[in-house]
Amino acid sequence: MKGHSILLVDDDPFILTGIGQSLETEGYRITTAESGELALELMKKTQFDLVITDLVMDRIDGIQVLKKAKEINSDSMVIILTGYGDMTSAIDALRLNADDYMLKPCQPDEMSFRVAACLEKLDLSRKIRMYEQILPVCCVCRKIRDDEGRQPGTGQWMNVDHYLWKKAGLSVSSTYCPECARKAKSEIHRIDEHSEPSPEK
């Protein structure tokens, strides 16, 4: 899950520094913006997996940042930071498809948990959408053809591990399904029986 890109938006430099450094130590790629205006400019140039934004800011507030983040990339996750007096606005933000909200001051452990939960949800939705697509798969070697950005039928053939990593940054762990596990055990048992030395006469 580490390595995701996060945009942190707040007009308080102490918030930017504290939260930013804490998340960077966990392996996330952090970009900071000290205003809603700068956040909008950054989102036009770069696609972020997660936007963490203060709710109350001058001119362009957290609600506007939320709307623009979802407009630019509906996959982007958004966490709203809010004070105790802004709870009604925070609930309104959830109605506008914010993925979570947190009360200030934010504890590092709680922030880490909320961020991880949002990004896990993002990875899962990407994976499901990928599986929902009809993929050209070779019936012999089982490689997948990636036609994205190319003329249909001219894409690059790659193995499943490579495809999942390229599309969603997901690593594949190898294991056995129950049926293959039974077959593998039977084969090992058969080999063991044939390799046992004959009893001496």
C-alpha positions as CSV (number, residue, x, y, z in Angstrom):
1,M,0.0,0.0,0.0
2,K,3.0,2.3,0.6
3,G,4.1,4.6,-2.2
4,H,0.7,6.1,-2.9
5,S,0.6,9.8,-3.7
6,I,-1.1,12.1,-1.2
7,L,-2.0,15.8,-1.5
8,L,-2.1,17.5,1.9
9,V,-4.0,20.9,1.9
10,D,-4.1,23.2,5.0
11,D,-3.4,26.9,5.6
12,D,-1.7,26.0,8.9
13,P,2.1,25.3,8.2
14,F,2.4,23.3,11.4
15,I,-0.4,20.9,10.2
16,L,1.3,20.5,6.8
17,T,4.7,19.8,8.4
18,G,3.5,17.5,11.2
19,I,1.1,15.4,9.2
20,G,3.3,15.5,6.1
21,Q,6.4,14.3,7.9
22,S,4.5,11.6,9.7
23,L,3.0,10.1,6.5
24,E,6.3,10.4,4.7
25,T,8.0,8.2,7.3
26,E,5.4,5.5,6.4
27,G,6.5,5.5,2.7
28,Y,3.8,7.7,1.2
29,R,4.6,10.4,-1.4
30,I,3.5,13.7,0.0
31,T,2.7,17.0,-1.7
32,T,1.6,19.9,0.3
33,A,-0.5,23.0,-0.5
34,E,-1.0,25.9,1.9
35,S,-4.2,27.1,0.1
36,G,-7.2,25.8,-1.8
37,E,-6.0,27.7,-4.9
38,L,-2.7,26.0,-4.9
39,A,-4.4,22.6,-4.3
40,L,-6.6,23.1,-7.4
41,E,-3.5,23.9,-9.6
42,L,-1.6,20.9,-8.3
43,M,-4.6,18.6,-9.0
44,K,-4.8,19.8,-12.6
45,K,-1.1,18.7,-13.1
46,T,-0.9,15.6,-11.0
47,Q,-3.2,12.7,-10.2
48,F,-3.3,12.0,-6.5
49,D,-4.5,8.8,-4.9
50,L,-5.7,10.7,-1.7
51,V,-6.4,14.3,-0.9
52,I,-6.4,15.3,2.8
53,T,-7.9,18.8,3.1
54,D,-8.8,21.3,5.8
55,L,-12.4,22.2,5.7
56,V,-12.2,25.9,6.6
57,M,-9.8,28.0,4.4
58,D,-10.0,31.4,2.9
59,R,-11.5,31.9,-0.6
60,I,-11.3,28.2,-1.8
61,D,-12.4,25.9,1.1
62,G,-12.3,22.2,1.6
63,I,-15.7,21.6,0.0
64,Q,-14.5,23.2,-3.2
65,V,-11.2,21.2,-3.0
66,L,-13.3,18.0,-2.5
67,K,-15.6,18.8,-5.5
68,K,-12.7,19.5,-7.8
69,A,-10.8,16.4,-6.7
70,K,-13.7,14.2,-7.5
71,E,-14.4,16.1,-10.8
72,I,-10.8,15.7,-12.0
73,N,-10.5,12.0,-10.9
74,S,-13.5,10.3,-9.4
75,D,-11.1,7.6,-8.1
76,S,-9.3,10.0,-5.8
77,M,-10.1,9.5,-2.1
78,V,-10.7,12.6,0.0
79,I,-10.4,13.0,3.8
80,I,-11.8,16.2,5.3
81,L,-10.1,17.8,8.4
82,T,-12.4,19.8,10.6
83,G,-12.7,21.4,14.0
84,Y,-15.4,20.6,16.5
85,G,-17.6,23.6,15.4
86,D,-17.7,22.4,11.8
87,M,-19.4,19.1,12.3
88,T,-22.5,20.0,10.2
89,S,-20.2,21.0,7.3
90,A,-18.3,17.8,7.7
91,I,-21.5,15.8,7.3
92,D,-22.4,17.8,4.3
93,A,-18.9,16.9,2.9
94,L,-19.7,13.2,3.3
95,R,-22.9,13.7,1.3
96,L,-20.7,15.2,-1.5
97,N,-18.7,11.9,-1.6
98,A,-15.9,12.7,0.9
99,D,-14.5,9.3,1.9
100,D,-13.8,10.2,5.6
101,Y,-13.4,13.1,7.9
102,M,-11.2,13.7,11.0
103,L,-11.4,16.1,13.9
104,K,-8.5,18.4,14.7
105,P,-6.0,17.9,16.3
106,C,-5.2,14.7,14.5
107,Q,-3.3,12.0,16.3
108,P,-0.6,10.3,14.2
109,D,-1.8,6.8,14.8
110,E,-5.4,7.7,13.9
111,M,-4.3,9.5,10.8
112,S,-2.2,6.5,9.8
113,F,-5.2,4.2,10.3
114,R,-7.6,6.4,8.3
115,V,-5.2,6.9,5.4
116,A,-4.5,3.2,5.2
117,A,-8.2,2.4,5.2
118,C,-9.0,4.9,2.4
119,L,-6.1,3.6,0.2
120,E,-7.1,0.0,0.8
121,K,-10.6,0.8,-0.4
122,L,-9.1,2.6,-3.4
123,D,-6.9,-0.4,-4.3
124,L,-9.8,-2.8,-4.0
125,S,-12.1,-0.7,-6.2
126,R,-9.3,-0.5,-8.9
127,K,-8.9,-4.3,-8.7
128,I,-12.6,-5.0,-9.0
129,R,-12.9,-2.7,-12.0
130,M,-10.0,-4.3,-13.6
131,Y,-11.5,-7.8,-13.2
132,E,-14.9,-6.5,-14.5
133,Q,-13.3,-5.6,-17.9
134,I,-13.1,-8.2,-20.6
135,L,-9.4,-9.0,-21.0
136,P,-7.8,-10.8,-24.0
137,V,-6.0,-13.8,-22.5
138,C,-3.9,-16.3,-24.4
139,C,-5.5,-19.7,-24.1
140,V,-2.1,-21.4,-24.1
141,C,0.4,-19.3,-22.0
142,R,-2.3,-17.3,-20.1
143,K,-0.7,-13.9,-20.8
144,I,-2.9,-10.8,-21.0
145,R,-2.8,-8.3,-23.9
146,D,-2.9,-4.7,-22.8
147,D,-4.6,-2.6,-25.5
148,E,-4.8,0.6,-23.5
149,G,-3.8,3.5,-25.6
150,R,-3.3,1.3,-28.7
151,Q,-5.2,0.0,-31.7
152,P,-7.3,-2.9,-30.4
153,G,-5.4,-6.1,-31.0
154,T,-2.0,-4.5,-31.1
155,G,-1.2,-4.2,-27.4
156,Q,1.7,-5.7,-25.5
157,W,1.4,-9.3,-24.1
158,M,2.4,-9.7,-20.5
159,N,2.0,-12.1,-17.6
160,V,-0.6,-11.6,-15.0
161,D,1.8,-10.4,-12.3
162,H,3.2,-7.7,-14.6
163,Y,-0.3,-6.6,-15.7
164,L,-1.6,-6.2,-12.1
165,W,1.5,-4.3,-11.1
166,K,1.3,-2.0,-14.1
167,K,-2.4,-1.2,-13.7
168,A,-2.9,-1.1,-10.0
169,G,0.5,-1.5,-8.3
170,L,-0.6,-4.8,-6.9
171,S,1.8,-7.6,-6.2
172,V,0.6,-11.2,-6.7
173,S,1.5,-13.8,-4.2
174,S,1.7,-17.4,-5.4
175,T,-0.3,-20.2,-3.8
176,Y,-2.3,-23.3,-4.6
177,C,-6.1,-23.6,-5.0
178,P,-7.5,-26.7,-3.1
179,E,-7.7,-28.8,-6.3
180,C,-4.2,-28.0,-7.4
181,A,-2.9,-28.5,-3.9
182,R,-4.4,-32.1,-3.9
183,K,-2.9,-32.8,-7.3
184,A,0.5,-31.5,-6.2
185,K,0.5,-33.7,-3.0
186,S,-0.5,-36.7,-5.1
187,E,2.3,-36.1,-7.5
188,I,4.8,-35.7,-4.7
189,H,3.5,-38.9,-3.1
190,R,3.8,-40.8,-6.4
191,I,7.4,-39.5,-6.9
192,D,8.3,-40.5,-3.4
193,E,7.0,-44.0,-3.9
194,H,8.9,-44.5,-7.1
195,S,12.1,-43.1,-5.6
196,E,12.1,-45.4,-2.5
197,P,14.9,-48.0,-2.7
198,S,13.9,-51.6,-3.3
199,P,14.3,-53.8,-0.2
200,E,17.5,-55.9,-0.2
201,K,17.1,-59.6,-0.7
